[in-house]
Every structure is written in C-alpha cells, then in structure tokens.
Amino acid sequence: MNNKLRISIIYGSTRKNRIGIRFVKYLNNQIKKNGHIPIIIDPIEMPFPFLDKRYDDYKKNELPKSIAKVQKLLKKSDAFIIVSAEYNHMPPPALINILNFYYKEYDRKSSCICTYSSGDFAGIRVQSPLRAFLAQFGSPPIKYGMFQPNLGKFFDNDGIPTDEKDAKARFDIFFNELVWYAQAYKKNR
C-alpha cells in the first residue's frame, strides 16, 4: 500500500497583499518534508464564478475549467487542510464559495482547520462554523489544527517561520493526527 497521501490545502483569501499565503507556503513545504503530496487550491490561481449551481448540476460541456480542475484534485485527495482568516467572525466568502461547489468529493476523508490573523487571536472564532461545514460534507475535522496569531511577524514571504522549532512542534501535533485519520479512512474507502 502506498503510504503517500494527497493532501489538499484549500485557501480562501482573495485580498490584495494577503499574508495568509505565507502560512499556505509553510504548510505546503512541511507536507513535502513529511513525504506526502500537497495540493494548493487557491481562488487567485483558480478563479471561481459565484455559486449558482454545484459541480454535479453542470452539463459536462458547460463546466468551467477551474471547477472541473478543482473537482479532480479534490476527488484524488485523501485529506483536506482548510486555511482561513477570519472576516467578521466568519470564513472568507471565496473559501465558502469554493467549498460549496462540491459535496461527494469530501466524503469519508479527514480534514483539519488552520486559522490565522494579523492580530493576537489567530482566527479562532472562524473554527466553529468551518467545523460544522466540514462535518456536514462528511469530512470530519480532527480536533487539532495550527492556529497562527501575528502571521505577518511569524512567517516571511516564502513561508519561513521566525521560530522554526515552535512552528514545527505545532505543525507536527495536528499533522500526525490528520495523517493517522487519513490513512484509516483510505483503507476503508
């Protein structure tokens, strides 16, 4: 059995000068270092229309390319990491828009939530609505995640942390659990 997992990092910010992409780069690099395959799903790189119908509602010849491409990536994924800022106590609209296009692609695959902020609270208020969202999709979120306050001061533009030891310790806690669940679900899919 191949122990390499395909892990989609689904990122939701479309703001100018967004700092959360630094966090995504860090997670991407760490997943590679752990011998797995990261997949970044970024609404800037793969623009989506506003949700008017889900993936399954489109006729195949009318399917926008970005929606078809992301569907294939999600379908092949073994687990999901949702990276979210907090916009007025809620997830960013672009993140919710991406997630809502799909349904069965998430089923019986583990997930986790990693949140951040430019201030001291690390986006903690957005975790509860995202947990409910993922549970509804059949993608149970694990209890751990990586929650990063003061993101702009902690990660540089390339995703390198100012305190590598601290970042790695917090990454390992959630990632080891995510991998455990992803492998268990994969055996039974």
N, C-alpha and C positions, 0 to 999 in steps of 0.2 A: 504494500500500500504506500502510495506517495504521501509523505508527511508534510509536504509543502502546501500551505493554504493560500488561497487567493483572497485577499482582504481589501475590500473597497473602503476608501476614506471618502465619505460624502461631505463636502464642504458647502456652506451656504451663503457666504458673504459676497456681495457684488459691489460694495462701496469702493470709492476711489481711495487709493493709498491704504488698502486693507492690510491690517497687521496679522490677521489670523492665518494667512497663507504661510507665515513663518512656522506656526505650530504644525500645519499640514506637512511642511517640508521635514520637520523634525520627525514626526510620526512615520512618514514615508521612509526616511533613512533608517530608522530603528527597525521597522518591519523587515527591510532588506538585510540588515545586520543579523537578524534572528532567523534568516534562511527562508523567509516567506515572500510572497509576491504581492506588493502593494499596487493598488489601482486608485488613482485620484480621479474623483468625479467633481468637477469644478464648474459652476454655472458661467464663469467668464470664458473658460475654454470650450465648453459645450453649451451654448445658449439654448434655452428652452422657451417656447411660447408660453403665454399664460394658459393655465389648465382650463381647457374647455371640454376635453374628453381624455380618458386614460388610454394607455398603450393598447389595451385589448379592444378599445372602441374604434380604433382607426382601421380603415382598409389598408392592406399591406402596401398598395401602390400610392397611398396618400400620406404615409408615415414620414414625419420629418426626420432627417438623418440623425440629428442629435438624440432624439427619443429612441430611435432604433439602436444606435450605438450604445447608449447607456443601458438599455434593456439587456443587450448581450453581455455587457460587463457584469451587471447585477445577477443575471442568471448563472453565470460561471463563478460568482463569488461564493466563498464559504462562510464569510462573516463580514460584518459592517462596523465601521467606526464613524460615528456622526460627530463632526466638528462644528460647534456652533458658538456664535457670540450670543449676546442677549440684547434684543431690541425691545425695549419697553416691557420687560419681563417675559418675552416670548421669543421663539426662534425667528430667524430672519425669513422674510417672505420667500426668497429664492430657494431656501432649503425646503420649506414646506411644499413649494411648487414642484421641485424635483421629486421628492418622496412620493407625492400623491399620484404621479403618473403610473405607478406600478403597484402591484399587490402580491401576486403569487411568487414573484422573484425573491421576496424576503422570507417566505415561509420556511420554517424549521431551520433557520440559520441564526446563529448568535449575533448579538450586537452590543455595542457599548457607546457611551456618550462621553465626549471630551469637550469641555466648555472652557471659555476664556473671556477675559475682559482687559481693558486697558487700566482699570482700577483695581481695587482690593478684593472684589467679591467673586471673581473668576467665573461669572456667568451662572452661578449656582441656581438661580430661580428658573432657568430655562430647562433644567434637567427633568423636572416632573412632567411637563407636557410632552417632552420628547420620549420619556419612558412609556407613557400611556400610548403614544402614537406607535412606537415600535412594537409594543405588546399587541396592539390591535392588528398589526401586519403579520403577527405570528413569528416575529423575530425578537425573542425575549432578550431584553437588555441585562447584562451581568450587573452585579452590584457595584463593581469598581469602575473607575474611569480616571482620566487625568484632567485635573481642573487647574487652570493656569491664570493666576492674577498677574497684573502688571506685565502683560505679554510683551509689550514693546521694549521693556527693560530686560526681559529674561532671554528672549531669542533675538539673534541678529537676522538680517535679511535672508541668510542662507539656512536658517533654522538651527543654528548652532547656539546652544544654551550658555548662559554666563556661568552656570553651575552644573556641569555635566553629571557629576555624581548624584545630585539631587534629582535632576531630570530623569536619569536612568532608573533610579530607585522607584520613582513614581510611575514611570512607564512600565517597568517590569511587573509591578503589582497588578495592574489591570490587564496587561498583555498576556501574561501567563494564564490567567483565568479565561480570557477570551479564547485563546488557543485551545485550552482544555475543552471548553464547551463546543467550539467549532469542530474539533476532531470527533467528539462524541456524537454530535448531530450528523456529521458527514457519514459516519459508519451506519447510521440508521435511516439515511435518505434513500 
